[in-house]
Structures are given as C-alpha cells and as structure tokens.
Amino acid sequence: MVTYTCEKCDMAVKASCANCDVPLKNDYLKLDDGSEVQISICPSCEGKIKSPQCCGQDMNCAM
C-alpha cells in the first residue's frame, strides 16, 4: 500500500478502495496537453481518484 506524506506538516495517508478493499496504487494520468497528474488507482476495479492534497499541495508518494 502506498503512503502519501505532506512535505509541510508530515501528515500521512494510506488508502484502499471502499468497493474492493484493495490498497490503492500510485499512478499518473496523462492529460491532452502532455502534462501528468498524480492519481491513485484501484488495481482491482480500475477506479481512479486524484491523489490526496494537504497544506494546499499534492502529497508526495512513497512506494
């Protein structure tokens, strides 16, 4: 299970899919303009969410 940590306050988050109870994995979604957005995905049902934010910024992922 990946852990997301805030660089500013050290808040940490571990997440799992509420439908499958499977730990989410870190991934990136490529946008039409070529940029990437950090997301969390469920490897079982392939659901996707924007990765967590804290203190107004994306949390870093430690795999």
C-alpha positions as CSV (number, residue, x, y, z in Angstrom):
1,M,0.0,0.0,0.0
2,V,1.4,3.4,-0.9
3,T,1.7,6.1,1.7
4,Y,1.3,9.8,0.8
5,T,3.1,12.3,3.0
6,C,2.8,16.1,3.2
7,E,6.2,17.8,2.9
8,K,5.0,20.7,5.1
9,C,3.3,19.1,8.1
10,D,4.2,15.3,7.8
11,M,0.6,14.3,7.7
12,A,0.4,10.8,6.1
13,V,-2.3,8.9,4.3
14,K,-2.8,5.2,3.3
15,A,-5.8,4.5,1.2
16,S,-7.8,1.5,0.0
17,C,-10.8,1.1,-2.3
18,A,-14.1,1.1,-0.4
19,N,-15.7,-1.2,-3.1
20,C,-12.9,-3.8,-3.3
21,D,-11.0,-3.3,0.0
22,V,-7.8,-3.4,-2.1
23,P,-4.9,-1.0,-1.4
24,L,-4.7,1.9,-3.9
25,K,-1.6,2.3,-6.0
26,N,0.1,5.4,-7.1
27,D,-0.1,6.3,-10.9
28,Y,-0.1,9.2,-13.3
29,L,-2.8,10.3,-15.7
30,K,-1.5,11.9,-18.9
31,L,-3.6,14.9,-20.0
32,D,-4.3,16.0,-23.5
33,D,-1.7,18.8,-23.2
34,G,1.0,16.3,-22.4
35,S,1.2,17.1,-18.7
36,E,0.7,14.5,-16.0
37,V,-1.4,14.5,-12.8
38,Q,-0.7,12.2,-9.9
39,I,-3.6,9.8,-9.2
40,S,-4.4,6.8,-7.1
41,I,-5.8,3.7,-8.8
42,C,-7.5,0.5,-7.6
43,P,-5.8,-2.4,-9.4
44,S,-8.9,-4.5,-9.0
45,C,-11.8,-2.4,-10.3
46,E,-9.6,0.2,-12.0
47,G,-11.2,3.1,-10.3
48,K,-9.2,6.4,-10.2
49,I,-9.1,9.4,-7.8
50,K,-6.9,12.5,-7.6
51,S,-4.1,11.8,-5.2
52,P,-4.5,13.4,-1.7
53,Q,-3.6,17.0,-1.0
54,C,-2.6,18.7,2.3
55,C,-1.5,22.2,3.1
56,G,-2.6,23.3,-0.4
57,Q,-0.3,21.0,-2.3
58,D,-0.1,17.4,-3.6
59,M,1.2,14.9,-1.0
60,N,4.3,13.0,-2.0
61,C,4.1,9.3,-2.6
62,A,6.5,6.8,-1.0
63,M,6.1,3.4,-2.6
